[in-house]
Amino acid sequence: MRWVEIQTSATMSALPNMNTAVDGIDFVYQRRRDAATHGIRYDIETTESLTLPGSWEIVSLEDDGIDIVDAEFETVTHRLDASGKAHEFIRLSIGEL
């Protein structure tokens, strides 16, 4: 596994955040606009239990919103369905293509 250096713009927040929505959870994070060119992939993973290490699953989502931050970065919003779940843990995994 190779570590990927993440550079951030002064106009953006480097950490993902979540907002509660009526029909789910909005997961918001910044990514490079040219991530594929740099061989970087972004995966959202979820689990219902932190006690089971292998329980994280990649969630396939469409981009619900993209806002341009600057020439290199954009802010991406994904809405995750939380219906019927007592709790859910979410993480952003950044790796090599």
N, C-alpha and C positions, 0 to 999 in steps of 0.2 A: 504494500500500500504506500502510495506517495502522498506526502502532505501538500496541500494546496495553500499558498499564501493568499490571504484575502486583504485587499487594500480597500479602504473606504473613503468616500468623499466627505468633505467637511459638512456637506448639506444633508447627510443621511444618517440614520441610526443603524448601527451595525448588528443589532440584535433583533430577532423576530419578535412579534407580539401577537396577541390574540384579543379579539373583541367578541363579546357575546351578541349574537343576532337572534331574531325571533325563530328562525328555522335552522339554527346551527351555530357554528363558531367560525368567525372570519380569522384566518391565519395569514398574517402579513409579514413579508420579509423582502429584503433587497437582494437582487442578483445582478450579475454582469449582463449587459445587453448582448455581448458577444461570447457568452459562456461556451458554446459549442466550439468556437474557434480556438479557445484556450483549453479544450478538453475537460471542461467542468460540467458536472451534472448536479442538479438539485432534486432531492427526493423528500417528500413529506411522509413520515412514518407515524403510525399510531399503535397504541396498545391499550388494553383495559386493565393490565396488571404490570406493575413494575417489579414484581417478584419472580416473573418468568422471563429470563434473559432473552430467549429465542422467540418471544411473542410479538416483537415489532414487525409490522407489515407495511409495505409501501402502498400508499394510497394513490390511485390514478385520478387526477383531477384536471379539469379545464381551468385555465386562468379566468377568474371572475372579474379581474380588473388589473390593468397595468398602467402605472403612471411613470413617466420619464422623470428621473432625478437629475441626471446630467448626461454628458456624452458617453459615459461608461456604464452607468447603473440605472436600474429601474426598480420600482416598488411593485410587488406582485401580491395580489389578494386571492386567496382560495377560500371558498365556503365549504366547511366540513359538516356533514349531517350528524347531529348529535341525538337524534330522536331515539328513544328507547334505551339509552345508555345511562347508567347511574353515574359513570365517570369515564373519562378518556384522557390519555396522555398523548401529547403530540410533540414531535421533534423534527427539526430540519437536518437532513443529512446532506453534506456537500462532499462530493467525491470525484474521482476520475472517470471519464467516459470509457 
